[in-house]
Amino acid sequence: MKRIPLFLLLLLLVLSSCGPHDNSSSSNTDGSSSSETNQGYAERIATMADTGVAIGSDDKTDAQNATYDSQAPLGSASHPLSNSSFDYLEIVVFEQPIEVGDAYLFKVGDATIVMDFGNYASSSFSDSSTYYNLLKNTYDAYLDDGHLDLLILTHPHSDHYGGYLALRAAVSSIDMIVDYGYYEYGGENYRTNIRDYYVGQDSEYHRIYDMVNGTNGGMKRTYVTSEVFIDWLDTGYYSTNYNDGPVVDDLNVTCVTGILSYRNFTYFFSGDLQDNPSGYYGGTGGSGETRLVQTNATNTDVFHTVTMMKAPHHGSSKASNNVLLNVLQPKLVTISAGAPFADTSYGGSTGVCAGHPHYQTLDRYLTKGAKRTVPKIYLNFVNGTTSFVTDGLSKVYMEGSPLRTNYEGTSYRGSITNNYGSTTDRYSDIQSTSWGQVCHGL
């Protein structure tokens, strides 16, 4: 019998399928049948905290009604990646072993999406456990027979693709892969071990340029199920030709960007998209968020207020600019960032008070403007690996996990220390945490 850590048991969702992948005789990672561990919505949120975030009808993007047709293009409304359905969506945000890193998992019934997979699998947490095991065990618990419906890689930086070995070990098949779509040496491990490998196993592959332009079989909207779909957003920085490489040296500006919809719930993601017109170290940059807003100014059926937002670039000061926030007006924000090292220093602060997320970004989120309310914000190295659950119609619930990483820091307000295993802020948004109060006076 395979043993699963306690917090994964709390997160476990292996649900019987009504889709094309027959799950009637499959087993969960603990050896039990899927029907024995099926959880309804009320049961799933019983241990979770109410974020207080209500889903408004203004957040909704309308789905297309269509009759199922197996001959229609894969990912269209008539031929979604999965026929699975269920009464809630779950979003898992993985705690990271070092300061920057993104890894997300989305699940509705047996339909599963992975977006980025974080730092190198060999990286260790403070309790000496490996990031590989965290990813692999969670993927094993959530995926139906190792099958992944959609894989998204936003850009080829190692803190977004470094966990590829765990993904490869857990995933036996992928329906569709969408990524940044250019050749760049830094992503060679991902391309060889993930993209090229699964394409060789008959996964359908699309570059983000083709998705937003409807070329080479790409579609502006991908249906994962009849209720879960992604509208791919044009940033103006996607590469036309694969072999030409990225259009700017700052690969963050080239990130895959989109909005996931489930019933009335919408979720904006953009990897590390940011405004960085001066670039880094003499290289070329770009105004990713500003250009995104300009490019989609008339795309109001899709590009509008959202329920939830993934903070771009781990809460960097160059990202989450007002030009973008004024359009999205998120009610809930999740920031993926690991605890900065104790010797990190900036502006008189040290450790977790000095690194990501940057105060300038928090200030933009937490300042009530003429068009915005202050969102609830959750942070990985404070909340641990965090799950968000919603029925897509009413509220959003959350639950963190025991920390795997020690952290410490100082500011002029005082000092803070928290060790692995802590559950102090498991259910707290950052304004309610000791970290937010000591480090930033929130």
BARO-45605 format. One record per residue (C-alpha): residue in one letter; chain; x, y, z. Coordinates in nm, 2 decimals. Example, Ala and Ser with C-alpha at 12.3 -4.5 7.8 and 13.67 -1.06 7.14 Angstrom:
% residues 2
+----+----+--------+--------+--------+
: aa : ch :      X :      Y :      Z :
+----+----+--------+--------+--------+
:  A :  A :   1.23 :  -0.45 :   0.78 :
:  S :  A :   1.37 :  -0.11 :   0.71 :
+----+----+--------+--------+--------+
//
This chain:
% residues 442
+----+----+--------+--------+--------+
: aa : ch :      X :      Y :      Z :
+----+----+--------+--------+--------+
:  M :  A :   0.00 :   0.00 :   0.00 :
:  K :  A :   0.14 :   0.34 :  -0.10 :
:  R :  A :   0.15 :   0.59 :   0.19 :
:  I :  A :   0.05 :   0.95 :   0.13 :
:  P :  A :   0.13 :   1.24 :   0.36 :
:  L :  A :  -0.16 :   1.37 :   0.57 :
:  F :  A :  -0.21 :   1.70 :   0.38 :
:  L :  A :  -0.23 :   1.50 :   0.05 :
:  L :  A :  -0.50 :   1.28 :   0.20 :
:  L :  A :  -0.69 :   1.60 :   0.28 :
:  L :  A :  -0.65 :   1.72 :  -0.08 :
:  L :  A :  -0.72 :   1.38 :  -0.24 :
:  L :  A :  -0.95 :   1.39 :  -0.54 :
:  V :  A :  -0.96 :   1.08 :  -0.75 :
:  L :  A :  -1.31 :   1.08 :  -0.89 :
:  S :  A :  -1.50 :   0.84 :  -1.11 :
:  S :  A :  -1.50 :   0.94 :  -1.48 :
:  C :  A :  -1.78 :   0.98 :  -1.72 :
:  G :  A :  -1.54 :   1.07 :  -1.99 :
:  P :  A :  -1.34 :   0.88 :  -2.26 :
:  H :  A :  -1.09 :   0.74 :  -2.01 :
:  D :  A :  -1.26 :   0.44 :  -1.83 :
:  N :  A :  -1.20 :   0.47 :  -1.46 :
:  S :  A :  -1.43 :   0.20 :  -1.34 :
:  S :  A :  -1.16 :  -0.03 :  -1.23 :
:  S :  A :  -0.88 :   0.21 :  -1.15 :
:  S :  A :  -0.72 :   0.24 :  -0.81 :
:  N :  A :  -0.61 :   0.54 :  -0.61 :
:  T :  A :  -0.25 :   0.58 :  -0.47 :
:  D :  A :  -0.36 :   0.42 :  -0.14 :
:  G :  A :  -0.50 :   0.12 :  -0.31 :
:  S :  A :  -0.87 :   0.20 :  -0.27 :
:  S :  A :  -1.11 :   0.23 :  -0.56 :
:  S :  A :  -1.21 :   0.57 :  -0.69 :
:  S :  A :  -1.57 :   0.53 :  -0.57 :
:  E :  A :  -1.46 :   0.48 :  -0.21 :
:  T :  A :  -1.29 :   0.82 :  -0.20 :
:  N :  A :  -1.54 :   1.02 :  -0.40 :
:  Q :  A :  -1.61 :   1.35 :  -0.23 :
:  G :  A :  -1.90 :   1.58 :  -0.30 :
:  Y :  A :  -1.87 :   1.96 :  -0.27 :
:  A :  A :  -2.00 :   1.99 :   0.08 :
:  E :  A :  -1.77 :   1.71 :   0.20 :
:  R :  A :  -1.46 :   1.87 :   0.03 :
:  I :  A :  -1.50 :   2.21 :   0.18 :
:  A :  A :  -1.59 :   2.08 :   0.53 :
:  T :  A :  -1.23 :   2.13 :   0.65 :
:  M :  A :  -1.16 :   2.45 :   0.45 :
:  A :  A :  -1.19 :   2.82 :   0.53 :
:  D :  A :  -1.43 :   3.05 :   0.36 :
:  T :  A :  -1.22 :   3.32 :   0.19 :
:  G :  A :  -1.52 :   3.55 :   0.20 :
:  V :  A :  -1.49 :   3.59 :  -0.18 :
:  A :  A :  -1.82 :   3.57 :  -0.35 :
:  I :  A :  -1.84 :   3.50 :  -0.73 :
:  G :  A :  -2.01 :   3.78 :  -0.92 :
:  S :  A :  -2.20 :   3.74 :  -1.24 :
:  D :  A :  -1.98 :   4.01 :  -1.39 :
:  D :  A :  -1.68 :   3.77 :  -1.37 :
:  K :  A :  -1.85 :   3.51 :  -1.60 :
:  T :  A :  -1.74 :   3.43 :  -1.96 :
:  D :  A :  -2.01 :   3.26 :  -2.15 :
:  A :  A :  -1.94 :   2.90 :  -2.28 :
:  Q :  A :  -2.05 :   2.79 :  -2.62 :
:  N :  A :  -2.33 :   2.53 :  -2.64 :
:  A :  A :  -2.24 :   2.25 :  -2.87 :
:  T :  A :  -2.33 :   1.89 :  -2.96 :
:  Y :  A :  -2.06 :   1.64 :  -2.90 :
:  D :  A :  -1.87 :   1.54 :  -3.21 :
:  S :  A :  -1.57 :   1.32 :  -3.19 :
:  Q :  A :  -1.46 :   1.43 :  -3.54 :
:  A :  A :  -1.45 :   1.80 :  -3.44 :
:  P :  A :  -1.11 :   1.95 :  -3.36 :
:  L :  A :  -0.98 :   1.84 :  -3.02 :
:  G :  A :  -1.03 :   2.11 :  -2.76 :
:  S :  A :  -1.33 :   2.26 :  -2.94 :
:  A :  A :  -1.67 :   2.30 :  -2.77 :
:  S :  A :  -1.79 :   2.00 :  -2.97 :
:  H :  A :  -1.49 :   1.79 :  -2.87 :
:  P :  A :  -1.35 :   1.89 :  -2.53 :
:  L :  A :  -1.04 :   1.72 :  -2.40 :
:  S :  A :  -1.25 :   1.54 :  -2.14 :
:  N :  A :  -1.62 :   1.45 :  -2.10 :
:  S :  A :  -1.58 :   1.46 :  -1.72 :
:  S :  A :  -1.80 :   1.68 :  -1.51 :
:  F :  A :  -1.82 :   1.75 :  -1.14 :
:  D :  A :  -1.97 :   2.00 :  -0.90 :
:  Y :  A :  -1.65 :   2.19 :  -0.81 :
:  L :  A :  -1.31 :   2.31 :  -0.94 :
:  E :  A :  -1.00 :   2.27 :  -0.73 :
:  I :  A :  -0.68 :   2.47 :  -0.78 :
:  V :  A :  -0.36 :   2.35 :  -0.61 :
:  V :  A :  -0.06 :   2.59 :  -0.57 :
:  F :  A :   0.26 :   2.41 :  -0.47 :
:  E :  A :   0.49 :   2.54 :  -0.20 :
:  Q :  A :   0.83 :   2.61 :  -0.36 :
:  P :  A :   1.17 :   2.51 :  -0.21 :
:  I :  A :   1.35 :   2.84 :  -0.31 :
:  E :  A :   1.24 :   3.20 :  -0.35 :
:  V :  A :   1.09 :   3.19 :  -0.70 :
:  G :  A :   0.89 :   2.92 :  -0.87 :
:  D :  A :   0.55 :   2.84 :  -1.01 :
:  A :  A :   0.36 :   2.51 :  -1.01 :
:  Y :  A :  -0.02 :   2.48 :  -1.04 :
:  L :  A :  -0.27 :   2.20 :  -1.08 :
:  F :  A :  -0.64 :   2.24 :  -1.17 :
:  K :  A :  -0.90 :   1.96 :  -1.14 :
:  V :  A :  -1.27 :   1.91 :  -1.22 :
:  G :  A :  -1.37 :   1.55 :  -1.17 :
:  D :  A :  -1.12 :   1.35 :  -1.37 :
:  A :  A :  -1.02 :   1.64 :  -1.59 :
:  T :  A :  -0.68 :   1.77 :  -1.49 :
:  I :  A :  -0.46 :   2.07 :  -1.60 :
:  V :  A :  -0.10 :   2.13 :  -1.50 :
:  M :  A :   0.04 :   2.48 :  -1.55 :
:  D :  A :   0.42 :   2.50 :  -1.49 :
:  F :  A :   0.59 :   2.26 :  -1.25 :
:  G :  A :   0.83 :   2.47 :  -1.05 :
:  N :  A :   1.19 :   2.43 :  -0.94 :
:  Y :  A :   1.44 :   2.15 :  -1.00 :
:  A :  A :   1.30 :   1.82 :  -0.87 :
:  S :  A :   1.62 :   1.76 :  -0.67 :
:  S :  A :   1.56 :   2.08 :  -0.46 :
:  S :  A :   1.51 :   2.01 :  -0.09 :
:  F :  A :   1.29 :   2.16 :   0.18 :
:  S :  A :   1.39 :   2.23 :   0.53 :
:  D :  A :   1.28 :   1.89 :   0.65 :
:  S :  A :   1.51 :   1.73 :   0.39 :
:  S :  A :   1.22 :   1.61 :   0.18 :
:  T :  A :   1.25 :   1.67 :  -0.19 :
:  Y :  A :   1.04 :   1.88 :  -0.42 :
:  Y :  A :   1.03 :   1.58 :  -0.65 :
:  N :  A :   0.84 :   1.38 :  -0.39 :
:  L :  A :   0.59 :   1.67 :  -0.33 :
:  L :  A :   0.51 :   1.70 :  -0.70 :
:  K :  A :   0.51 :   1.32 :  -0.78 :
:  N :  A :   0.29 :   1.23 :  -0.48 :
:  T :  A :   0.04 :   1.51 :  -0.55 :
:  Y :  A :   0.03 :   1.42 :  -0.92 :
:  D :  A :  -0.03 :   1.06 :  -0.83 :
:  A :  A :  -0.31 :   1.15 :  -0.60 :
:  Y :  A :  -0.49 :   1.38 :  -0.85 :
:  L :  A :  -0.44 :   1.23 :  -1.19 :
:  D :  A :  -0.66 :   0.96 :  -1.32 :
:  D :  A :  -0.43 :   0.66 :  -1.42 :
:  G :  A :  -0.15 :   0.91 :  -1.49 :
:  H :  A :  -0.35 :   1.09 :  -1.76 :
:  L :  A :  -0.32 :   1.47 :  -1.79 :
:  D :  A :  -0.57 :   1.65 :  -2.01 :
:  L :  A :  -0.38 :   1.97 :  -2.07 :
:  L :  A :  -0.02 :   2.08 :  -1.99 :
:  I :  A :   0.07 :   2.45 :  -2.01 :
:  L :  A :   0.43 :   2.58 :  -1.98 :
:  T :  A :   0.43 :   2.96 :  -1.97 :
:  H :  A :   0.80 :   3.02 :  -2.06 :
:  P :  A :   1.14 :   2.84 :  -2.04 :
:  H :  A :   1.28 :   2.95 :  -1.70 :
:  S :  A :   1.40 :   2.67 :  -1.47 :
:  D :  A :   1.18 :   2.78 :  -1.18 :
:  H :  A :   0.88 :   2.70 :  -1.40 :
:  Y :  A :   1.00 :   2.38 :  -1.57 :
:  G :  A :   1.26 :   2.24 :  -1.32 :
:  G :  A :   1.02 :   1.98 :  -1.19 :
:  Y :  A :   1.00 :   1.80 :  -1.52 :
:  L :  A :   1.14 :   1.47 :  -1.38 :
:  A :  A :   0.86 :   1.44 :  -1.13 :
:  L :  A :   0.60 :   1.52 :  -1.40 :
:  R :  A :   0.75 :   1.26 :  -1.64 :
:  A :  A :   0.75 :   1.00 :  -1.36 :
:  A :  A :   0.38 :   1.06 :  -1.27 :
:  V :  A :   0.23 :   1.13 :  -1.62 :
:  S :  A :   0.18 :   0.85 :  -1.86 :
:  S :  A :  -0.02 :   1.04 :  -2.13 :
:  I :  A :  -0.12 :   1.40 :  -2.21 :
:  D :  A :  -0.40 :   1.50 :  -2.45 :
:  M :  A :  -0.27 :   1.85 :  -2.53 :
:  I :  A :   0.04 :   2.07 :  -2.47 :
:  V :  A :   0.04 :   2.45 :  -2.51 :
:  D :  A :   0.36 :   2.64 :  -2.45 :
:  Y :  A :   0.56 :   2.95 :  -2.54 :
:  G :  A :   0.65 :   2.81 :  -2.88 :
:  Y :  A :   1.00 :   2.91 :  -2.96 :
:  Y :  A :   1.35 :   2.75 :  -2.95 :
:  E :  A :   1.56 :   2.87 :  -2.66 :
:  Y :  A :   1.85 :   2.68 :  -2.51 :
:  G :  A :   1.74 :   2.72 :  -2.15 :
:  G :  A :   1.43 :   2.50 :  -2.20 :
:  E :  A :   1.62 :   2.21 :  -2.35 :
:  N :  A :   1.54 :   1.97 :  -2.07 :
:  Y :  A :   1.17 :   2.05 :  -2.09 :
:  R :  A :   1.16 :   2.02 :  -2.47 :
:  T :  A :   1.34 :   1.68 :  -2.48 :
:  N :  A :   1.19 :   1.52 :  -2.18 :
:  I :  A :   0.84 :   1.66 :  -2.18 :
:  R :  A :   0.73 :   1.83 :  -2.51 :
:  D :  A :   0.91 :   1.61 :  -2.75 :
:  Y :  A :   0.86 :   1.29 :  -2.55 :
:  Y :  A :   0.48 :   1.32 :  -2.52 :
:  V :  A :   0.43 :   1.45 :  -2.87 :
:  G :  A :   0.60 :   1.12 :  -2.96 :
:  Q :  A :   0.33 :   0.95 :  -2.76 :
:  D :  A :   0.06 :   1.12 :  -2.97 :
:  S :  A :   0.00 :   1.43 :  -2.75 :
:  E :  A :  -0.14 :   1.72 :  -2.96 :
:  Y :  A :   0.10 :   2.02 :  -2.94 :
:  H :  A :   0.03 :   2.39 :  -3.01 :
:  R :  A :   0.24 :   2.70 :  -2.98 :
:  I :  A :   0.07 :   2.99 :  -2.81 :
:  Y :  A :   0.12 :   3.20 :  -3.12 :
:  D :  A :  -0.10 :   2.96 :  -3.32 :
:  M :  A :  -0.36 :   2.95 :  -3.04 :
:  V :  A :  -0.42 :   3.33 :  -3.04 :
:  N :  A :  -0.41 :   3.36 :  -3.42 :
:  G :  A :  -0.60 :   3.04 :  -3.51 :
:  T :  A :  -0.32 :   2.91 :  -3.72 :
:  N :  A :  -0.18 :   2.56 :  -3.77 :
:  G :  A :  -0.48 :   2.40 :  -3.59 :
:  G :  A :  -0.47 :   2.64 :  -3.30 :
:  M :  A :  -0.79 :   2.78 :  -3.14 :
:  K :  A :  -0.84 :   3.09 :  -2.94 :
:  R :  A :  -1.04 :   2.89 :  -2.68 :
:  T :  A :  -0.97 :   2.54 :  -2.55 :
:  Y :  A :  -1.24 :   2.34 :  -2.39 :
:  V :  A :  -1.10 :   2.10 :  -2.13 :
:  T :  A :  -1.46 :   2.00 :  -2.04 :
:  S :  A :  -1.79 :   2.14 :  -2.14 :
:  E :  A :  -1.78 :   2.37 :  -1.84 :
:  V :  A :  -1.40 :   2.44 :  -1.81 :
:  F :  A :  -1.23 :   2.63 :  -2.09 :
:  I :  A :  -0.93 :   2.86 :  -2.14 :
:  D :  A :  -0.94 :   3.18 :  -2.35 :
:  W :  A :  -0.58 :   3.24 :  -2.47 :
:  L :  A :  -0.48 :   3.61 :  -2.46 :
:  D :  A :  -0.26 :   3.78 :  -2.72 :
:  T :  A :   0.02 :   3.98 :  -2.55 :
:  G :  A :   0.18 :   4.09 :  -2.87 :
:  Y :  A :   0.51 :   3.92 :  -2.77 :
:  Y :  A :   0.46 :   3.57 :  -2.90 :
:  S :  A :   0.71 :   3.43 :  -3.16 :
:  T :  A :   0.59 :   3.39 :  -3.52 :
:  N :  A :   0.84 :   3.13 :  -3.62 :
:  Y :  A :   0.96 :   2.86 :  -3.38 :
:  N :  A :   1.33 :   2.87 :  -3.49 :
:  D :  A :   1.36 :   3.25 :  -3.46 :
:  G :  A :   1.37 :   3.23 :  -3.08 :
:  P :  A :   1.20 :   3.47 :  -2.84 :
:  V :  A :   1.11 :   3.82 :  -2.96 :
:  V :  A :   1.28 :   3.99 :  -2.66 :
:  D :  A :   1.56 :   3.88 :  -2.43 :
:  D :  A :   1.34 :   3.90 :  -2.12 :
:  L :  A :   1.16 :   3.57 :  -2.15 :
:  N :  A :   0.91 :   3.68 :  -1.88 :
:  V :  A :   0.76 :   3.91 :  -2.14 :
:  T :  A :   0.69 :   3.62 :  -2.37 :
:  C :  A :   0.48 :   3.43 :  -2.12 :
:  V :  A :   0.17 :   3.23 :  -2.21 :
:  T :  A :  -0.13 :   3.42 :  -2.08 :
:  G :  A :  -0.50 :   3.33 :  -2.05 :
:  I :  A :  -0.82 :   3.32 :  -1.85 :
:  L :  A :  -0.97 :   2.99 :  -1.73 :
:  S :  A :  -1.34 :   2.98 :  -1.68 :
:  Y :  A :  -1.56 :   2.75 :  -1.48 :
:  R :  A :  -1.93 :   2.84 :  -1.46 :
:  N :  A :  -1.93 :   3.20 :  -1.33 :
:  F :  A :  -1.57 :   3.17 :  -1.19 :
:  T :  A :  -1.28 :   3.31 :  -1.39 :
:  Y :  A :  -0.91 :   3.29 :  -1.32 :
:  F :  A :  -0.63 :   3.49 :  -1.49 :
:  F :  A :  -0.28 :   3.35 :  -1.53 :
:  S :  A :   0.03 :   3.49 :  -1.70 :
:  G :  A :   0.34 :   3.32 :  -1.58 :
:  D :  A :   0.60 :   3.59 :  -1.52 :
:  L :  A :   0.45 :   3.86 :  -1.75 :
:  Q :  A :   0.57 :   4.20 :  -1.65 :
:  D :  A :   0.64 :   4.55 :  -1.77 :
:  N :  A :   1.02 :   4.57 :  -1.82 :
:  P :  A :   1.08 :   4.80 :  -2.12 :
:  S :  A :   1.45 :   4.84 :  -2.03 :
:  G :  A :   1.52 :   4.47 :  -2.02 :
:  Y :  A :   1.79 :   4.31 :  -1.80 :
:  Y :  A :   2.17 :   4.37 :  -1.83 :
:  G :  A :   2.16 :   4.55 :  -2.16 :
:  G :  A :   1.91 :   4.30 :  -2.33 :
:  T :  A :   1.58 :   4.38 :  -2.48 :
:  G :  A :   1.26 :   4.39 :  -2.27 :
:  G :  A :   0.90 :   4.49 :  -2.32 :
:  S :  A :   0.59 :   4.62 :  -2.16 :
:  G :  A :   0.40 :   4.29 :  -2.14 :
:  E :  A :   0.11 :   4.39 :  -1.91 :
:  T :  A :   0.06 :   4.72 :  -2.08 :
:  R :  A :   0.06 :   4.57 :  -2.43 :
:  L :  A :  -0.17 :   4.29 :  -2.31 :
:  V :  A :  -0.43 :   4.55 :  -2.20 :
:  Q :  A :  -0.39 :   4.75 :  -2.52 :
:  T :  A :  -0.41 :   4.45 :  -2.75 :
:  N :  A :  -0.73 :   4.32 :  -2.58 :
:  A :  A :  -0.90 :   4.66 :  -2.52 :
:  T :  A :  -1.20 :   4.55 :  -2.75 :
:  N :  A :  -1.20 :   4.19 :  -2.64 :
:  T :  A :  -1.44 :   4.26 :  -2.35 :
:  D :  A :  -1.64 :   3.94 :  -2.39 :
:  V :  A :  -1.33 :   3.76 :  -2.26 :
:  F :  A :  -1.09 :   4.01 :  -2.11 :
:  H :  A :  -1.28 :   4.16 :  -1.81 :
:  T :  A :  -1.31 :   4.14 :  -1.44 :
:  V :  A :  -1.20 :   3.80 :  -1.29 :
:  T :  A :  -1.27 :   3.62 :  -0.96 :
:  M :  A :  -0.91 :   3.51 :  -0.90 :
:  M :  A :  -0.57 :   3.60 :  -1.03 :
:  K :  A :  -0.23 :   3.44 :  -1.02 :
:  A :  A :   0.01 :   3.72 :  -0.94 :
:  P :  A :   0.26 :   3.74 :  -1.23 :
:  H :  A :   0.63 :   3.69 :  -1.16 :
:  H :  A :   0.60 :   3.58 :  -0.79 :
:  G :  A :   0.49 :   3.93 :  -0.68 :
:  S :  A :   0.78 :   4.11 :  -0.85 :
:  S :  A :   0.77 :   4.50 :  -0.84 :
:  K :  A :   0.78 :   4.50 :  -1.22 :
:  A :  A :   0.45 :   4.30 :  -1.25 :
:  S :  A :   0.09 :   4.34 :  -1.13 :
:  N :  A :   0.08 :   4.70 :  -1.25 :
:  N :  A :  -0.23 :   4.92 :  -1.21 :
:  V :  A :  -0.29 :   4.91 :  -1.59 :
:  L :  A :  -0.37 :   4.54 :  -1.56 :
:  L :  A :  -0.53 :   4.54 :  -1.21 :
:  N :  A :  -0.78 :   4.81 :  -1.32 :
:  V :  A :  -0.91 :   4.58 :  -1.59 :
:  L :  A :  -0.91 :   4.25 :  -1.39 :
:  Q :  A :  -1.01 :   4.38 :  -1.05 :
:  P :  A :  -0.94 :   4.05 :  -0.89 :
:  K :  A :  -1.12 :   3.95 :  -0.57 :
:  L :  A :  -0.86 :   3.69 :  -0.47 :
:  V :  A :  -0.49 :   3.66 :  -0.56 :
:  T :  A :  -0.25 :   3.38 :  -0.51 :
:  I :  A :   0.13 :   3.44 :  -0.51 :
:  S :  A :   0.36 :   3.15 :  -0.58 :
:  A :  A :   0.70 :   3.22 :  -0.41 :
:  G :  A :   0.93 :   3.02 :  -0.18 :
:  A :  A :   1.08 :   3.17 :   0.13 :
:  P :  A :   1.38 :   3.40 :   0.05 :
:  F :  A :   1.70 :   3.30 :   0.22 :
:  A :  A :   1.79 :   3.46 :   0.56 :
:  D :  A :   2.08 :   3.66 :   0.40 :
:  T :  A :   1.85 :   3.83 :   0.15 :
:  S :  A :   1.87 :   4.20 :   0.21 :
:  Y :  A :   1.68 :   4.51 :   0.07 :
:  G :  A :   1.60 :   4.85 :   0.21 :
:  G :  A :   1.70 :   4.76 :   0.56 :
:  S :  A :   1.50 :   4.45 :   0.57 :
:  T :  A :   1.63 :   4.09 :   0.56 :
:  G :  A :   1.51 :   3.74 :   0.48 :
:  V :  A :   1.14 :   3.70 :   0.40 :
:  C :  A :   1.09 :   4.07 :   0.47 :
:  A :  A :   1.32 :   4.16 :   0.18 :
:  G :  A :   1.25 :   3.93 :  -0.12 :
:  H :  A :   0.95 :   3.83 :  -0.32 :
:  P :  A :   0.67 :   3.93 :  -0.30 :
:  H :  A :   0.78 :   4.29 :  -0.32 :
:  Y :  A :   0.62 :   4.55 :  -0.11 :
:  Q :  A :   0.55 :   4.78 :  -0.42 :
:  T :  A :   0.33 :   4.50 :  -0.56 :
:  L :  A :   0.15 :   4.43 :  -0.24 :
:  D :  A :   0.08 :   4.80 :  -0.21 :
:  R :  A :  -0.08 :   4.81 :  -0.55 :
:  Y :  A :  -0.30 :   4.51 :  -0.46 :
:  L :  A :  -0.40 :   4.64 :  -0.12 :
:  T :  A :  -0.47 :   5.00 :  -0.22 :
:  K :  A :  -0.84 :   5.05 :  -0.29 :
:  G :  A :  -0.87 :   5.25 :  -0.61 :
:  A :  A :  -1.17 :   5.41 :  -0.78 :
:  K :  A :  -1.23 :   5.09 :  -0.97 :
:  R :  A :  -1.11 :   4.83 :  -0.73 :
:  T :  A :  -1.16 :   4.66 :  -0.40 :
:  V :  A :  -0.88 :   4.51 :  -0.19 :
:  P :  A :  -0.85 :   4.14 :  -0.27 :
:  K :  A :  -0.77 :   3.85 :  -0.04 :
:  I :  A :  -0.41 :   3.74 :  -0.10 :
:  Y :  A :  -0.25 :   3.40 :  -0.02 :
:  L :  A :   0.12 :   3.33 :  -0.03 :
:  N :  A :   0.29 :   2.99 :  -0.06 :
:  F :  A :   0.57 :   3.02 :   0.20 :
:  V :  A :   0.31 :   3.14 :   0.45 :
:  N :  A :   0.02 :   2.91 :   0.37 :
:  G :  A :   0.22 :   2.61 :   0.24 :
:  T :  A :   0.08 :   2.41 :  -0.05 :
:  T :  A :  -0.26 :   2.56 :  -0.09 :
:  S :  A :  -0.59 :   2.44 :  -0.23 :
:  F :  A :  -0.87 :   2.66 :  -0.35 :
:  V :  A :  -1.21 :   2.50 :  -0.41 :
:  T :  A :  -1.53 :   2.66 :  -0.57 :
:  D :  A :  -1.85 :   2.54 :  -0.72 :
:  G :  A :  -1.81 :   2.82 :  -0.97 :
:  L :  A :  -2.14 :   2.98 :  -0.86 :
:  S :  A :  -2.12 :   3.10 :  -0.50 :
:  K :  A :  -1.79 :   3.12 :  -0.30 :
:  V :  A :  -1.43 :   3.03 :  -0.29 :
:  Y :  A :  -1.28 :   2.82 :  -0.01 :
:  M :  A :  -0.91 :   2.76 :   0.08 :
:  E :  A :  -0.69 :   2.53 :   0.28 :
:  G :  A :  -0.32 :   2.55 :   0.34 :
:  S :  A :  -0.08 :   2.28 :   0.46 :
:  P :  A :   0.20 :   2.24 :   0.72 :
:  L :  A :   0.50 :   2.44 :   0.60 :
:  R :  A :   0.80 :   2.25 :   0.45 :
:  T :  A :   1.04 :   2.54 :   0.46 :
:  N :  A :   1.18 :   2.73 :   0.75 :
:  Y :  A :   1.18 :   3.11 :   0.72 :
:  E :  A :   1.31 :   3.41 :   0.90 :
:  G :  A :   1.33 :   3.78 :   0.85 :
:  T :  A :   1.36 :   4.13 :   1.00 :
:  S :  A :   1.22 :   4.47 :   0.93 :
:  Y :  A :   1.22 :   4.79 :   1.14 :
:  R :  A :   0.90 :   4.65 :   1.29 :
:  G :  A :   1.07 :   4.35 :   1.44 :
:  S :  A :   1.17 :   4.00 :   1.35 :
:  I :  A :   0.99 :   3.68 :   1.25 :
:  T :  A :   1.08 :   3.31 :   1.25 :
:  N :  A :   0.87 :   3.01 :   1.14 :
:  N :  A :   0.98 :   2.65 :   1.11 :
:  Y :  A :   0.87 :   2.37 :   0.89 :
:  G :  A :   0.56 :   2.19 :   1.01 :
:  S :  A :   0.40 :   2.52 :   1.12 :
:  T :  A :   0.03 :   2.55 :   1.06 :
:  T :  A :   0.00 :   2.90 :   1.22 :
:  D :  A :  -0.12 :   3.07 :   0.90 :
:  R :  A :  -0.27 :   2.78 :   0.72 :
:  Y :  A :  -0.60 :   2.95 :   0.67 :
:  S :  A :  -0.49 :   3.32 :   0.67 :
:  D :  A :  -0.48 :   3.57 :   0.40 :
:  I :  A :  -0.16 :   3.78 :   0.42 :
:  Q :  A :  -0.32 :   4.07 :   0.60 :
:  S :  A :  -0.40 :   3.84 :   0.88 :
:  T :  A :  -0.06 :   3.67 :   0.90 :
:  S :  A :   0.23 :   3.76 :   1.13 :
:  W :  A :   0.45 :   3.77 :   0.82 :
:  G :  A :   0.24 :   4.04 :   0.66 :
:  Q :  A :   0.22 :   4.25 :   0.99 :
:  V :  A :   0.59 :   4.22 :   1.09 :
:  C :  A :   0.75 :   4.24 :   0.75 :
:  H :  A :   0.51 :   4.50 :   0.58 :
:  G :  A :   0.28 :   4.64 :   0.84 :
:  L :  A :  -0.03 :   4.51 :   0.65 :
+----+----+--------+--------+--------+
//
